[in-house]
Amino acid sequence: MSTVSFDWQSTALIVIDMQRDFLDPRGYAAIAGLDINLLRKAIPGVAKILQAAREAGIVIVHTREANAPDLSDVPPAFLEATARTGAPVGSAGPLGRLLIRGEYGAGIVDELAPREGEIVIDKPGFSAFEATALGSMLTTRGIRTLILCGITTEVCVSSTLRTAIDRGFRCITLHDACASAYPDLHDAAMRMIQVEGGVFGHVADVASVARVLEEV
């Protein structure tokens, strides 16, 4: 990890997919056989950085992986993969249809619920930039640095990070506010960020970034 510094006025916090479908024992992830106890390890770190970001007044974006009810926007490979897990996108579950916009399971868990004025984006794919207005929302607000957290480290966090880097954003990924059902993949994803002098930005912990925000 490296020491971080950033201009808070041009920084946004991106909280990725902290939804009931991934974190509730009745949701998609549990039905698909993932260990949600490992995924829930991201919650305390996300809660802490959310509090710091709110107190500093920086832009906050929450994403939800949630598809159209007719499944027209589901990436075909993902639809096929979820069918193989026994939890197909759009199928009925205890929290409503799995990973479908407007269903209870697609909502963000209560302890991390968005507040008035915070941006909420539904995304049909893994990257928060794909088929959404996120890029233009950030650009019009003069955002140049992103603080990334959420789940899962190796899928939606990594996909969003890589797209953000390609679009010219400086990125800081919080290792203790991200989680995976596969700890080895979480660790590998963090190591990949730091290759070649930090080709995908910086890895930091919540406390170090919160300290910068506290100085605002």
C-alpha positions in Angstrom: 0.0 0.0 0.0 1.1 3.5 -0.7 0.5 6.8 1.1 -2.5 8.5 -0.5 -3.3 12.2 -1.1 -6.1 13.7 -3.2 -8.1 16.8 -3.8 -11.4 16.2 -2.0 -13.2 18.7 -4.2 -12.6 16.6 -7.3 -13.0 13.2 -5.6 -16.0 10.8 -5.5 -16.7 7.7 -3.4 -18.1 4.8 -5.4 -19.8 2.2 -3.3 -20.3 -0.9 -5.4 -23.2 -3.4 -5.2 -23.8 -3.5 -1.4 -27.1 -5.2 -2.0 -29.4 -7.7 -0.3 -29.0 -10.0 -3.2 -25.3 -10.3 -2.4 -25.3 -9.8 1.4 -28.6 -11.3 2.7 -28.7 -15.1 3.4 -31.9 -15.2 1.3 -30.4 -13.5 -1.8 -28.8 -14.4 -5.1 -25.3 -15.0 -3.7 -26.4 -17.4 -1.1 -28.6 -19.3 -3.5 -25.7 -19.5 -5.9 -23.6 -21.1 -3.2 -21.3 -18.2 -2.2 -20.3 -17.6 1.4 -22.0 -14.4 2.2 -20.2 -14.2 5.6 -17.1 -13.5 3.6 -18.9 -10.9 1.5 -20.3 -9.2 4.5 -16.8 -8.5 5.8 -16.9 -5.4 3.5 -19.8 -3.8 5.5 -17.9 -2.3 8.4 -15.2 -0.7 6.2 -17.9 0.6 3.8 -19.8 2.1 6.7 -16.7 3.9 8.0 -15.7 5.4 4.6 -19.3 6.4 4.0 -19.4 8.3 7.2 -16.2 10.0 6.5 -17.3 10.9 3.0 -20.6 12.3 4.2 -18.9 14.4 6.8 -16.5 15.8 4.2 -19.3 16.5 1.7 -17.7 14.7 -1.3 -19.8 13.2 -4.1 -21.1 9.7 -3.2 -22.3 7.2 -5.8 -24.0 3.8 -4.9 -24.3 1.2 -7.6 -26.6 -1.7 -7.8 -26.2 -4.7 -10.2 -29.8 -4.9 -11.3 -31.3 -5.9 -14.7 -34.5 -5.1 -16.6 -37.4 -7.3 -15.8 -37.5 -8.7 -19.3 -33.8 -9.6 -19.1 -33.1 -7.7 -22.2 -29.9 -6.1 -20.8 -28.4 -9.2 -19.1 -25.0 -10.0 -20.6 -25.4 -13.4 -22.2 -22.4 -14.9 -20.6 -23.6 -13.9 -17.2 -27.1 -15.2 -17.8 -25.6 -18.6 -18.8 -23.2 -18.6 -15.8 -25.9 -17.8 -13.3 -28.0 -20.6 -14.7 -25.1 -23.0 -14.1 -25.0 -22.0 -10.4 -28.7 -22.7 -9.9 -29.6 -19.1 -9.4 -30.5 -17.7 -12.9 -31.0 -14.0 -13.2 -34.7 -13.2 -13.1 -35.7 -16.4 -11.3 -37.9 -16.2 -8.2 -36.3 -16.0 -4.8 -37.3 -15.1 -1.2 -36.4 -11.4 -1.8 -38.1 -11.2 -5.2 -36.7 -12.0 -8.7 -32.9 -12.3 -8.5 -30.9 -9.2 -9.6 -33.9 -7.4 -11.1 -34.4 -3.7 -10.8 -37.1 -2.7 -8.3 -37.1 -6.0 -6.4 -36.4 -6.0 -2.7 -33.2 -8.0 -3.1 -31.8 -5.5 -5.5 -31.9 -2.8 -2.9 -28.9 -1.7 -0.8 -28.7 -3.2 2.7 -30.3 -1.0 5.4 -27.1 -0.2 7.3 -25.5 1.3 4.1 -28.7 2.9 2.7 -28.1 5.9 0.4 -29.1 9.3 1.8 -30.9 12.1 0.0 -28.6 13.7 -2.5 -26.4 10.7 -3.0 -26.3 9.2 -6.5 -27.8 5.7 -7.1 -27.1 3.9 -10.4 -28.5 0.6 -11.6 -26.0 -1.2 -13.9 -26.8 -4.2 -16.1 -23.2 -5.4 -16.2 -20.1 -5.6 -14.0 -18.5 -2.2 -14.6 -20.4 0.7 -13.2 -19.6 2.6 -16.4 -21.1 0.1 -18.9 -24.6 1.2 -20.2 -25.0 3.8 -17.4 -24.6 7.6 -17.2 -21.9 7.4 -14.5 -19.1 8.7 -16.7 -21.0 11.9 -17.7 -22.3 12.4 -14.1 -18.7 12.4 -12.8 -17.3 14.5 -15.6 -20.0 17.2 -15.2 -19.1 17.4 -11.5 -15.4 17.8 -12.2 -14.5 14.5 -10.6 -11.0 13.3 -11.4 -10.3 10.8 -8.5 -12.4 7.9 -7.4 -12.3 6.0 -4.1 -13.6 2.5 -4.8 -15.1 0.0 -2.3 -17.7 -2.8 -2.3 -18.2 -6.2 -3.7 -17.1 -8.4 -5.2 -13.4 -7.5 -5.4 -12.6 -9.7 -8.4 -15.7 -8.9 -10.5 -17.6 -5.6 -10.2 -15.0 -3.7 -8.2 -12.2 -4.8 -10.6 -14.3 -4.2 -13.7 -15.3 -0.7 -12.6 -11.7 0.1 -11.6 -10.2 -0.9 -15.0 -12.8 1.0 -16.9 -12.2 4.1 -14.7 -8.5 3.9 -15.3 -9.1 3.7 -19.1 -11.3 6.8 -18.8 -8.5 8.8 -17.1 -9.6 8.7 -13.5 -7.2 8.4 -10.7 -8.3 5.5 -8.5 -7.9 4.5 -4.9 -9.2 1.0 -3.9 -9.9 0.3 -0.3 -8.7 -3.2 0.5 -10.6 -3.4 3.8 -13.8 -2.1 2.4 -13.9 -4.7 -0.4 -14.7 -8.4 -0.2 -14.9 -11.6 -2.1 -16.3 -15.1 -1.5 -12.8 -16.2 -2.5 -10.1 -14.5 -0.3 -7.3 -15.6 -2.6 -8.9 -13.8 -5.5 -9.4 -10.7 -3.3 -5.7 -10.7 -2.5 -4.7 -11.3 -6.1 -6.9 -8.4 -7.3 -5.2 -6.1 -4.8 -1.8 -7.2 -5.9 -2.6 -6.6 -9.6 -3.6 -3.0 -8.9 0.0 -2.3 -7.7 1.9 -3.9 -10.6 4.2 -1.7 -12.7 4.3 1.1 -10.1 0.5 1.1 -9.6 -0.9 0.8 -13.2 -4.4 0.5 -11.7 -3.9 3.2 -9.1 -3.4 2.8 -5.4 -4.5 0.4 -2.7 -5.2 2.0 0.7 -7.0 1.2 3.9 -10.1 3.0 5.1 -8.4 4.7 8.0 -5.8 6.4 5.9 -8.3 7.8 3.4 -10.7 8.8 6.2 -7.8 10.8 7.8 -7.4 12.8 4.6 -11.2 13.4 4.5 -11.2 14.5 8.1 -8.8 17.3 7.2 -11.4 18.8 4.8 
